[in-house]
């Protein structure tokens, strides 16, 4: 992995100060920034999915920690259960968690998720971690409502519980580690797409999990913001492909066939973002139908370079994993979060909103063909 360097991106995500973003993958300071979003507030807003119906037991993924000023004095096990294991996004989060394990004395980082977007399979993994009596259990729930009782079960067993990447706001989670504000992401996606479309036209959204809290929150912002800022634009349909890139491609193809005047597509997660771009490429409609999405840099690189995607709106995913692991240690140690938290040299000012119990990683990045090679995940 390349050595970390700072990257600063400016997007109005409701923060008084932008966070330094690096993921041990940033090579220079050429990051394109998302234009400031209108109407954001200073409070952090709550806001991305696993195999078979049965799941394998979680396994440990890290070794001993080295000395650092980052962590605590005890020995703690922090388990993270992603929506889906094996895709670049969550593997990048895992890399960030492993980096935290190396930096924070006493931390053991565990990572296990289902192999398809299956809430039941994810629940099996959560139950296994409860049985293991980990110190902190952090989940990116596929289905927030069905996950809530399991988080309570964990809390009742004396385990500190939190969410990261995707929230379960109606649960007993003690903190939500949020990647960027809802408004910042939703408005950033809308501005990037409508900028390519000339501020007008019809577009559709190919989302992923139908019950994913963060995806649905971003879509609500896109709907309201499009109506407010782009009166000549219209969202004609929203469909759900799960976490299946091939299905996203097929759905995007069907949307273009059903709406011959469609000029835009949004891929709402890291599997549908390349999926919709592939559909445009396959249809020979590059330059006629524009796409943006929430895609990891290297998965989007070929589409950004050939013009089938105009931009990817994302954040520093490895930093999100690091922050997730750090938050788990703070919970396990019984520490409280400050309004501003010095997490590491790369994350010196992470904001915490006590009203929503949200740690906010910081502003999102706009990834284009010009800066995509700054990231190796």
BAVOKOL-154042 format. One record per atom (N, C-alpha, C, O): x negated, y, z; residue in three letters. Coordinates in steps of 0.05 Angstrom, whole numbers, plus 5000, padded with zeros to 4 digits. Example, Ala and Ser with C-alpha at 12.3 -4.5 7.8 and 13.67 -1.06 7.14 Angstrom:
<atoms>
473648865156ala475449105156ala473649345156ala471549345169ala474349555142ser472749795143ser474250015157ser473250235161ser
</atoms>
This chain:
<atoms>
498349765000unk500050005000unk498250255000unk496250255013unk499050454986unk497550704986unk497550835013unk499450795028unk495550995019unk495551135044unk497651355044unk498251465023unk498851415068unk501151605068unk500151885062unk498051975071unk501752025047unk501452315044unk504152445045unk506152325039unk504152695053unk506652825057unk507952905031unk506552975012unk510552905031unk512153005008unk514453155020unk515853065037unk514853395009unk517053555019unk519153594998unk518453664975unk521553545004unk523853584986unk525853764998unk526353745022unk526953944982unk528854134993unk531654074983unk532054094959unk533354015001unk536253984994unk537754075018unk537054015040unk539954225014unk541454315037unk543054085048unk545154025037unk542153965068unk543553745080unk544453805108unk545053635124unk544654065114unk545654145139unk543554145161unk544254135184unk540954165153unk538854175174unk537754455175unk537654595155unk536954535198unk535654795201unk532754785190unk531654985181unk531554545192unk528854515182unk528654255167unk529754045175unk527254255144unk526854015128unk524853835142unk523053935156unk525053575137unk523253375149unk521053315129unk521553315104unk518753255139unk516653155122unk517252875114unk517852705131unk517152815088unk517852555078unk515452415066unk514352515047unk514652185077unk512752025064unk513251735071unk514451685092unk512351555054unk512951275060unk510651095055unk510950865047unk508251195060unk505851045053unk505750985023unk504250805015unk507351135008unk507451074979unk507251334963unk507051314938unk507351564975unk507351814961unk504551884953unk502751884969unk504251964928unk501552014918unk500852304916unk498552384919unk502852484913unk502252764910unk504752924918unk506752814927unk504653184913unk506753354922unk508453444899unk509453674899unk508953284878unk510353364854unk513253294855unk514653294835unk514353234879unk517053144881unk519053354872unk518953584879unk520953274854unk523153444846unk525153464869unk525653264882unk526253694873unk528153724895unk530953754885unk531453864863unk532853674901unk535653704895unk536453994901unk535654094922unk537954124884unk538654404889unk540254424915unk541754234921unk540054644930unk541554664955unk544454624951unk545654724932unk545654464969unk548554414967unk550054614983unk549254705005unk552354694973unk553954894985unk555654785008unk556454555007unk556154955028unk558154885048unk557354685068unk559054565081unk554654645072unk553854455093unk553754595120unk553654835122unk553754425141unk553654535168unk551254435182unk549854265171unk550654545205unk548254465219unk548454205234unk546454085242unk550854105238unk551253845252unk550753615233unk551653625209unk549353405242unk548953165226unk551653025222unk553152995241unk552152945197unk554752805192unk554352505190unk552152415181unk556252355198unk556152075194unk556552005165unk558152135151unk555151825157unk555451795129unk558051685119unk558551645095unk546650405047unk547750385037unk547650265056unk549350095061unk547949055013unk550449035026unk550048755032unk551748635044unk550648025048unk549447815049unk549947555041unk552347555037unk548247125032unk548746925016unk551246795019unk553346875010unk550946595031unk553146415033unk554746475057unk554046655072unk556846325061unk558446375085unk556946295110unk557746385132unk554946135107unk553246075130unk550546205126unk549746245103unk549046265148unk546546405146unk544346255161unk544946115180unk541946285151unk539746175166unk539146335190unk539746575191unk538046215211unk537346355235unk535146565229unk533446505213unk535346795242unk533247005237unk530546905245unk530146735263unk528547005231unk525746935237unk524147195241unk524847395230unk522047175257unk520447405263unk518747475238unk517947295223unk518147735235unk516647815212unk514147975218unk512948085200unk513347995243unk511148165249unk509148055269unk509647835280unk506948195273unk504848105291unk504548295314unk506348445321unk502148295326unk501748465349unk501448755340unk500648815318unk502048945359unk501949225352unk499249345361unk498049245380unk498349545348unk495949685355unk496449935370unk498750025372unk494450045382unk494750285399unk495550525382unk494550555360unk497450685392unk498350925378unk499651105398unk500551005420unk499951355392unk501351535410unk504351525405unk505851675418unk505251355387unk507951365378unk509851225398unk512151315402unk508951015410unk510850835424unk510850845453unk509751025466unk512150645465unk512450625494unk510450435507unk508550345494unk510950375533unk509050225548unk509849925550unk508249765558unk512349865545unk513349595549unk513049415524unk511749495505unk514249185526unk514348995504unk517248955496unk518848855512unk517949025471unk520749015463unk521048885435unk519348915418unk523248745433unk523948625407unk526248775395unk528448795407unk525848885372unk527849035357unk528648885332unk526848835315unk531148805329unk532048655306unk533748835288unk535548975298unk533248825262unk534848975243unk536148775224unk534848605212unk538748805220unk540348635202unk541348815179unk543248965183unk540148795156unk540948965133unk543548845121unk544348625127unk544749005103unk547048905088unk546348665071unk547848475068unk543948675060unk543148475040unk540048455040unk538648665038unk539048225043unk536148175042unk535248105014unk536747984999unk532848195007unk531648114981unk531848324959unk530748284938unk533248544964unk533348764944unk531248974951unk530549004975unk530149124932unk527949304938unk528649504960unk526849574976unk531049604961unk531749804981unk531249705010unk529749825025unk532449485017unk532249385044unk529449265050unk528549265072unk528149165029unk525449075033unk523549305039unk521649285054unk524149545027unk522649785034unk523149865062unk521349955076unk525649845071unk526249905100unk524649715118unk523649795138unk524549455110unk523049265126unk520049335127unk518849305147unk518949435104unk516149515104unk515749745124unk513749755137unk517649925125unk517450145145unk517650045173unk516250145191unk519349845178unk519449725205unk516949585212unk516049605235unk515649445193unk513049315198unk510949525204unk509149475221unk511049755190unk509149965196unk509450075224unk507450135238unk511950095233unk512450175261unk511449965280unk510350045301unk511749715274unk510749505291unk507749525295unk506649475317unk506349595274unk503449625275unk502649875291unk500449885302unk504450075292unk503750335304unk504750355333unk503550505348unk506750215341unk507950245367unk507250015385unk508049785380unk505750065406unk504849855424unk507249705436unk509149825446unk507149435436unk509149275448unk511549215431unk513349055439unk511749325407unk514149285390unk513849025373unk511748985360unk515848865374unk516148645355unk518548705338unk520748735348unk518148715312unk520248785293unk521248535280unk519748375269unk523848485281unk525148255268unk526948355246unk528248565248unk527048215224unk528548295200unk529848045187unk528447865179unk532448045185unk533847825172unk536547925163unk538048045178unk537247865138unk539847945127unk540947715110unk539547535103unk543547735103unk544747545085unk543647575057unk542347775051unk544047375041unk542947375014unk545047454993unk544447454969unk547447525001unk549447654984unk551147835001unk551047815026unk552747994988unk554248195003unk556648055017unk558848065008unk556047935040unk558047765054unk558047845083unk556147795098unk560247975092unk560448065119unk560347835139unk559247855161unk561547605131unk561547375149unk558747265153unk557947185175unk557247255131unk554447155134unk552747345150unk551047265166unk553247605147unk551847805163unk552547765193unk550847795210unk555047715198unk555947675226unk554547435239unk553847435262unk554047215223unk552646985234unk549847055243unk548946955264unk548547225228unk545847315235unk545847475260unk544147445278unk547847655262unk548147825286unk548547645311unk547347695332unk550247445308unk550747265330unk548147125339unk547647085363unk546547045319unk544046905326unk542247095342unk540947005361unk542047345334unk540447535349unk541447575377unk539947615396unk544147575380unk545247605407unk544447365424unk543747405447unk544447125412unk543646885427unk540746895434unk539846795455unk539147025417unk536247055423unk535647255444unk533447275455unk537647415451unk537447625471unk535247825464unk533447885480unk535347925440unk533448135432unk533948385449unk536148415461unk532048565450unk532348805467unk534149015453unk535749145466unk533849045427unk535449235412unk536249105386unk534748975372unk538849145379unk539949025355unk541049255337unk542849405346unk540049275313unk540849495295unk541849375269unk540649195258unk544149465261unk545549345238unk546349555217unk547049775224unk546049485192unk547249635170unk549749475161unk549549305143unk552049525173unk554349345169unk555649355141unk556049565130unk556149115130unk557749095106unk560649185111unk561849315094unk561649105134unk564349175141unk564349285170unk564249135189unk564449555173unk564249675199unk566349575219unk565749535242unk568749535210unk570949455228unk570549175239unk570949125263unk569648985222unk569248715232unk566648695248unk566348505264unk564748875243unk562248875258unk562548985286unk561148915305unk564549165290unk564849305316unk565149115339unk563749155359unk566748905338unk566948715361unk564348575367unk563748515390unk562748515347unk560248385351unk558248575365unk556648485382unk558248825358unk556549015371unk557349045400unk555649075418unk559849035406unk560749035434unk559848785449unk559048805472unk560048555436unk559048305448unk556148335455unk555248245476unk554648445437unk551748485442unk551248675465unk549648615483unk552748895465unk552449085487unk553248965514unk551949015534unk555348805514unk556148665539unk554048475548unk553948415572unk552448375530unk550248195537unk547748335546unk545648215551unk547848605547unk545648765556unk543748845534unk541548945540unk544548815509unk542848885486unk543549175477unk545949245475unk541549335472unk542049595462unk542849575432unk541649425417unk544949715424unk545949685397unk545949955382unk546450165394unk545449935356unk545350175339unk546050095311unk546149855304unk546450295294unk546850245265unk544750415251unk543750615261unk544150325226unk542250475210unk543050445181unk543950225173unk542650655165unk543350655136unk546350675132unk547250835116unk547850505145unk550750495143unk551850495172unk550950345189unk553850665177unk554850685204unk557250515210unk558550415191unk557750465235unk560250355245unk561250545266unk560950495290unk562450775258unk562950995276unk564950925298unk565051055319unk566650725294unk568550645314unk567650415331unk569250255342unk565050385334unk563950175350unk562550295374unk562650535379unk561250125390unk559850215414unk556950275409unk555350315427unk556150295383unk553350355377unk552550605391unk554050795395unk550050605400unk548950825416unk547751045399unk547451265408unk546950975375unk545851175357unk546251075328unk546150835323unk546551255310unk546551195281unk544151325269unk543851565271unk542351165257unk540051275243unk540851325214unk541051145198unk541251575208unk542451665182unk540251755163unk538451895171unk540551675138unk538451735119unk538552025109unk536452145105unk540852135106unk541252415098unk544152485102unk545752305106unk544852735102unk547652805108unk549552715086unk548752695062unk551952665093unk554052585073unk554252795052unk554452735028unk554453055061unk554753265041unk552353285023unk552753324999unk549953255033unk547553285017unk547453074995unk546753124972unk548252825002unk548152604983unk550352634962unk549852624938unk552852674972unk555052694954unk554852934934unk555352904911unk554053154945unk553753394928unk551253364909unk551353454887unk549153234919unk546853194903unk547453024879unk546553074856unk548952804883unk549752634861unk551452784841unk551052764817unk553352934851unk555153084833unk553653294817unk554053314793unk551953444830unk550553654815unk548653534794unk548453644772unk547353314801unk545453194782unk547053094757unk546053134735unk549352964762unk550852864739unk552053084722unk551853084698unk553453264736unk554853484721unk552853664707unk553453794687unk550453684718unk548353844705unk547653714678unk547353854658unk547453454678unk546953314652unk549253324633unk548953334609unk551753324644unk554153324628unk555053604619unk557053634605unk553453804627unk554154084619unk556454194636unk557754384627unk556854084659unk558854194678unk561754124672unk563554224685unk562153944653unk564953874646unk565053584635unk563053474628unk567453484635unk567853214623unk568953014643unk569353084667unk569252774634unk570352554651unk568152364659unk566452294643unk568252284685unk566352094694unk567651894713unk569751944724unk566251674717unk567251454734unk565051374753unk562751424749unk565851244775unk564051164796unk564050854798unk566250744801unk561750734797unk561550444802unk560250424829unk557750454832unk561850364849unk560850334876unk560150044882unk560149874864unk559649984907unk558849714914unk560849584933unk562949514925unk560149564959unk562049454978unk564449634983unk564149874988unk566749524981unk569249684983unk569649795011unk571049985015unk568449665031unk568749745059unk566349895070unk566249955094unk564249945054unk561850065064unk562350355072unk563250525056unk561950415097unk562550685108unk561150905094unk562351105087unk558550865089unk557051085077unk557851135048unk558151365039unk558150925032unk558950955004unk561651105002unk561951284985unk563551025018unk566151145017unk566151435026unk567551605015unk564351495045unk564151775054unk562951945032unk563752175027unk560851845018unk559651994996unk561752044974unk561852254962unk563251834967unk565251864946unk567352084953unk568152234935unk568152094978unk570052304986unk568852584981unk570252764972unk566252614987unk564952874982unk564852924952unk565453144943unk564252724936unk564152764907unk566852844895unk567053014878unk568952724906unk571652794896unk572353084903unk573253234885unk571853164928unk572553434936unk570753634922unk571653854914unk568153574921unk566253764910unk566653804880unk566354024869unk567253584866unk567853604837unk570253784832unk570153964814unk572353744847unk574753904844unk574254204850unk575354384837unk572554254870unk571954524878unk570054674860unk570554894852unk567854544853unk565754674838unk565854634808unk564954804792unk567054414799unk567154354771unk569954304762unk570754074757unk571554514758unk574354484751unk574854354724unk577054254719unk572854364707unk573054244681unk572053954680unk571853834658unk571553844703unk570653564705unk572653404720unk574253504736unk572753134715unk574752964727unk573552684732unk572252574715unk574152574756unk573452304762unk575752134753unk577952154764unk575351954734unk577651804723unk578051534736unk580251424734unk575951424749unk576351164761unk574051104781unk571851214778unk574650934801unk572650844820unk572950544821unk575150444827unk570850394816unk570950104816unk568750004835unk566850144842unk568849744842unk567049634863unk565849374852unk567149184846unk563149374851unk561749144840unk560348984861unk558648804855unk560949034887unk559348894908unk556448984906unk555949224899unk554648814911unk551748874908unk550648714885unk548448604886unk552148704863unk551548544840unk550948724816unk552748844805unk548348744808unk547648924787unk548848844760unk549749014745unk548948584754unk550148494729unk553148564728unk554148634707unk554448534751unk557348604752unk557648904748unk559648984735unk555849064759unk556049354756unk555749424726unk557149604716unk553949284713unk553549334684unk556049274668unk556949424651unk557349044675unk559748964661unk562049164667unk563549234649unk562249254692unk564349444699unk563949704685unk565849834676unk561449794683unk560950044670unk561550024640unk562650214628unk560949794628unk561649744600unk564649754596unk565649874577unk566149624614unk569049624613unk570149904615unk572149984602unk568950064633unk569950344637unk569550504611unk571250664604unk567250474598unk566750614573unk568650524551unk569550694535unk569250274550unk571150174530unk573950274535unk575450334516unk574750284561unk577450374568unk577750674566unk580050774563unk575550824567unk575651114566unk573651214545unk571351284552unk574351214520unk572451294499unk571351574502unk569251634491unk572751744517unk571752024521unk570152044547unk569552274556unk569451824560unk567851834584unk565051934578unk563751834559unk564052124593unk561352224588unk559452204612unk557252294612unk560452074634unk558752044657unk559351804674unk561651714676unk557351694687unk557651464705unk555851504729unk553551594726unk556851444753unk555251444777unk554951164788unk556951024791unk552451084793unk552050824808unk551650894837unk549551014844unk553550814854unk553650914881unk551650774900unk551450854923unk550350564891unk548350434909unk546050334892unk545950374868unk544150204906unk541550144892unk541849904873unk539849844859unk544049764872unk544449564851unk546149674828unk545749594805unk548049844834unk549749944813unk548450174797unk549150224774unk546550314809unk545150534795unk543650424770unk544150534749unk541950224772unk540850114748unk542949964731unk542549954706unk544949864743unk547049724728unk548549904708unk548949824685unk549250144717unk550750324699unk548850434677unk549750474655unk546350474684unk544450564664unk543950354643unk543750414619unk543850104651unk543549884632unk545949864613unk545649804589unk548349914624unk550749914607unk550650124585unk551350064562unk549750364592unk549450574572unk547350504551unk547750554528unk545150394561unk543050314542unk544050094523unk543550114499unk545449894534unk546449674517unk548449774497unk548649664474unk550049974505unk552150084487unk550950274466unk552450364448unk548450334468unk547250534449unk548350814453unk548650964433unk549050884478unk550251144483unk548451334500unk549451514513unk545851284498unk543951474512unk544251744499unk544151774475unk544651944516unk545152224506unk548052284501unk548752514497unk549752074502unk552652124500unk554052074527unk555952224534unk553251874541unk554251814568unk551851834587unk549851704583unk552152014607unk549952064625unk550451914652unk552751884660unk548251824664unk548551684690unk546651794710unk544451894704unk547551784735unk545751834759unk546551614779unk548551474776unk544951594800unk545651404820unk543751404844unk541951574845unk544251224862unk542551194886unk540850944881unk541450724890unk538650984867unk536950754859unk534150784870unk533151014872unk532850564877unk530050574885unk528350644861unk528950574839unk526150794866unk524650914844unk523750714823unk524250754799unk522450494830unk521450314810unk523650164795unk523250094771unk525850114808unk528049984793unk529350174773unk530450084753unk529050434778unk530250634760unk528250734739unk529050864720unk525750674742unk523650784725unk524250744695unk524150944680unk524750504685unk525250474656unk527650634646unk527650724623unk529650664663unk532050814655unk531651114655unk532651264639unk530051204674unk529351494675unk527551564651unk527851774639unk525851384644unk523951434622unk525351434595unk524651574577unk527351254591unk528751244565unk531151424563unk532451434542unk531851554586unk534051744585unk536851624591unk538851774591unk536951364596unk539551254603unk540451324632unk542751294639unk538551424647unk539251544673unk537851814675unk535551854667unk539352014686unk538252284688unk536752324714unk534752474715unk537652194736unk536352234761unk537352024781unk539551914778unk535651974801unk536451814824unk536351984849unk534352124853unk538451984864unk538452124890unk537951924912unk539451734915unk535851964927unk535151774948unk533751914971unk534052164974unk532251774987unk530851885010unk528351705013unk528051514998unk526751765032unk524351605036unk525151355052unk525551365076unk525451135037unk526650885049unk524850765070unk525750675091unk522150765065unk520350655085unk520450815111unk520250705133unk520651085108unk520851245132unk523351185147unk523451195172unk525551115133unk528051045146unk527650795163unk528650765185unk526150595152unk525550355167unk523850415192unk524350305213unk521850585189unk520150665212unk521850795233unk521650725257unk523550985225unk525251125245unk527150935258unk527650965282unk528150735244unk529950535255unk528650375277unk529750335299unk526150285272unk524650135292unk524050305316unk524350215339unk523150555311unk522550735333unk524950785350unk524750785375unk527350825338unk529750875353unk530450635371unk531350665393unk529950395360unk530550155376unk528750145401unk529750065422unk526250225398unk524450225422unk525450435442unk525450375466unk526250665433unk527250875452unk529650765467unk529850805491unk531450635453unk533850525467unk533050305487unk534050305509unk531250135479unk530349915496unk529050025521unk529249905543unk527650245519unk526250365542unk528050545558unk527250645579unk530550575549unk532450745564unk531851045561unk532751195578unk530451115540unk529951405536unk532151535521unk533751405507unk532451795525unk534451955511unk533052095487unk530652145488unk534652165467unk533552305444unk533652605449unk535652705460unk531652745440unk531653035442unk533053155417unk533653015398unk533553405419unk534753545396unk532953525371unk533853495349unk530353525376unk528253485356unk526353285367unk525353305389unk525653085351unk523952855360unk521452825343unk521552815319unk519152825357unk516552775344unk516152475342unk515152355361unk516952355320unk516852065317unk514051965309unk513051775320unk512852105290unk510252025280unk509052265265unk510352465263unk506652225255unk505352445240unk506952505215unk507052735206unk508252305204unk509852345179unk512752435185unk514152535168unk513652395210unk516352475218unk516152635244unk516852545266unk515152875242unk514653035266unk516953185278unk516753295300unk519253195264unk521453365273unk524153245265unk525653365250unk524753005274unk527252875267unk529452985285unk529252975309unk531553085272unk533753215287unk535653005298unk536252795285unk536753065321unk538752885334unk541153055341unk540953265354unk543552965333unk546053095339unk547452935361unk548352715355unk547653045385unk548752905407unk551752855404unk552752655413unk553153035391unk556053005387unk556752755371unk558652625378unk555152695351unk555752465334unk553752235340unk554052015329unk551852285358unk549752095365unk548351995340unk548251755334unk547352185325unk546152135299unk543352235298unk542852475303unk541452065291unk538752145283unk538752185253unk539552005238unk537852415244unk537952475215unk535152475204unk533452645211unk534552285186unk531952265174unk531152525161unk528852625165unk532952645145unk532252895132unk533452925105unk535352775098unk532353105089unk533553165063unk533052945043unk531052795044unk534852915024unk534552715003unk532752814981unk532153054979unk531852634965unk530052684943unk531452654916unk533252484914unk530852814897unk531752764870unk529352644854unk527352774850unk529752394846unk527552254832unk528152264802unk530352184793unk526252354786unk526552374757unk524152234744unk522452124757unk524152244717unk521952124703unk519252254709unk517152134706unk519352504719unk516952654725unk515652574751unk513152614754unk517152464770unk515952404796unk516352114804unk515652034827unk517551944787unk518151674795unk515751514802unk515851334818unk513451574790unk511051414795unk509651504821unk507551394829unk510851694835unk509851764862unk510551564883unk509551574905unk512251364876unk513251164895unk512650884884unk512950834860unk511950704902unk511350434892unk513350224900unk512749984899unk515750314908unk517850124915unk520350174898unk522350034901unk
</atoms>
